[in-house]
Amino acid sequence: MNTKLIATIFRWVARVIGIVLVGFALLIAMGEGMPDLFPQPFVIQVGFLALSLVLLGILLAWRWELPGGIMSFVGWILFIVAERVNWRHSMFLILFCVPSLLFLGSSFLRWHHEKHKSA
């Protein structure tokens, strides 16, 4: 099994999905406008922070896959916990997890390839 090829495929699929999600989120933010977060309830503030972590993690993972993937995944979990997501209506939210898992998988596969290449 060629782990380096699979890692490259994971990385590029994560990049494409991630850029589409970031672009879509930015379009929504531009269309709706940025809300004033200070008068919002704490749960909304945490949800906004979590979504920001997800999006920044996706962008960070273009350069550093492992830290970016971890940041994005932690942000996703925080968002799910803070918003108490109804899983029946959350395909879009599940999609936000895909790039972080692919970046983490790519990072692991590249590490595995380097480990076994030197042995």
C-alpha positions as CSV (number, residue, x, y, z in Angstrom):
1,M,0.0,0.0,0.0
2,N,1.4,3.4,-1.0
3,T,0.8,5.5,2.1
4,K,2.4,8.6,0.6
5,L,0.0,8.6,-2.4
6,I,-3.0,8.1,0.0
7,A,-1.7,10.9,2.2
8,T,-1.5,13.2,-0.8
9,I,-5.0,12.3,-1.9
10,F,-6.3,12.9,1.6
11,R,-4.5,16.3,1.8
12,W,-5.9,17.6,-1.6
13,V,-9.4,16.4,-0.9
14,A,-9.3,18.1,2.5
15,R,-8.0,21.3,0.9
16,V,-10.7,21.4,-1.8
17,I,-13.5,20.6,0.6
18,G,-12.0,23.0,3.2
19,I,-11.7,25.9,0.8
20,V,-15.3,25.4,-0.4
21,L,-16.5,25.5,3.2
22,V,-14.4,28.5,4.1
23,G,-15.6,30.3,1.0
24,F,-19.2,29.4,1.7
25,A,-18.9,30.6,5.3
26,L,-17.3,33.9,4.1
27,L,-20.1,34.4,1.6
28,I,-22.7,33.9,4.3
29,A,-20.8,36.3,6.7
30,M,-20.6,38.9,4.0
31,G,-24.3,38.6,3.1
32,E,-25.6,38.6,6.6
33,G,-23.0,40.9,8.1
34,M,-20.9,40.3,11.2
35,P,-23.1,40.3,14.4
36,D,-22.3,42.2,17.5
37,L,-21.2,39.4,19.7
38,F,-21.1,41.2,23.1
39,P,-24.9,41.4,23.6
40,Q,-25.3,37.8,22.4
41,P,-25.8,34.9,24.9
42,F,-22.7,33.0,26.0
43,V,-23.6,29.9,24.0
44,I,-23.7,32.0,20.8
45,Q,-20.3,33.5,21.6
46,V,-18.8,30.0,22.2
47,G,-20.4,28.8,19.0
48,F,-18.9,31.7,17.0
49,L,-15.5,31.1,18.6
50,A,-15.8,27.4,17.7
51,L,-16.7,28.1,14.1
52,S,-13.8,30.5,13.9
53,L,-11.5,27.7,15.2
54,V,-12.8,25.4,12.6
55,L,-12.3,27.8,9.7
56,L,-8.9,29.0,10.9
57,G,-7.8,25.4,11.5
58,I,-8.7,24.5,7.9
59,L,-6.6,27.4,6.6
60,L,-3.7,26.7,8.9
61,A,-3.7,23.0,7.8
62,W,-2.7,24.1,4.3
63,R,0.8,24.7,5.8
64,W,0.8,22.6,9.0
65,E,-1.5,19.7,8.7
66,L,-1.4,18.3,12.2
67,P,-1.9,21.5,14.2
68,G,-4.5,22.8,11.7
69,G,-6.4,19.5,11.7
70,I,-6.3,19.4,15.5
71,M,-7.5,23.0,15.8
72,S,-10.3,22.5,13.3
73,F,-11.4,19.2,15.0
74,V,-11.4,20.7,18.5
75,G,-13.4,23.7,17.2
76,W,-15.9,21.4,15.6
77,I,-16.4,19.4,18.8
78,L,-16.7,22.6,20.8
79,F,-19.4,23.8,18.3
80,I,-21.3,20.5,18.5
81,V,-21.2,20.6,22.3
82,A,-22.1,24.3,22.6
83,E,-25.0,24.3,20.2
84,R,-26.4,20.8,21.2
85,V,-26.7,19.9,17.5
86,N,-29.7,17.9,16.3
87,W,-28.0,15.2,14.2
88,R,-31.0,14.7,11.9
89,H,-30.6,18.2,10.4
90,S,-26.8,18.5,10.5
91,M,-25.3,17.2,7.2
92,F,-23.6,20.6,6.7
93,L,-22.1,20.5,10.2
94,I,-20.8,17.0,9.6
95,L,-19.2,18.2,6.5
96,F,-17.2,20.7,8.5
97,C,-15.5,17.8,10.3
98,V,-14.4,16.0,7.1
99,P,-11.4,18.3,6.2
100,S,-10.0,18.1,9.7
101,L,-10.2,14.3,9.8
102,L,-8.6,14.1,6.3
103,F,-5.8,16.5,7.3
104,L,-5.2,14.4,10.5
105,G,-5.2,11.2,8.4
106,S,-2.8,12.7,5.9
107,S,-0.5,13.8,8.7
108,F,-0.6,10.3,10.2
109,L,0.0,8.5,6.9
110,R,3.0,10.8,6.1
111,W,4.4,10.1,9.5
112,H,3.9,6.4,9.0
113,H,5.5,6.5,5.6
114,E,8.6,8.3,6.9
115,K,8.9,5.9,9.9
116,H,8.8,2.8,7.7
117,K,11.0,4.4,5.0
118,S,13.9,4.8,7.4
119,A,13.5,1.3,8.9
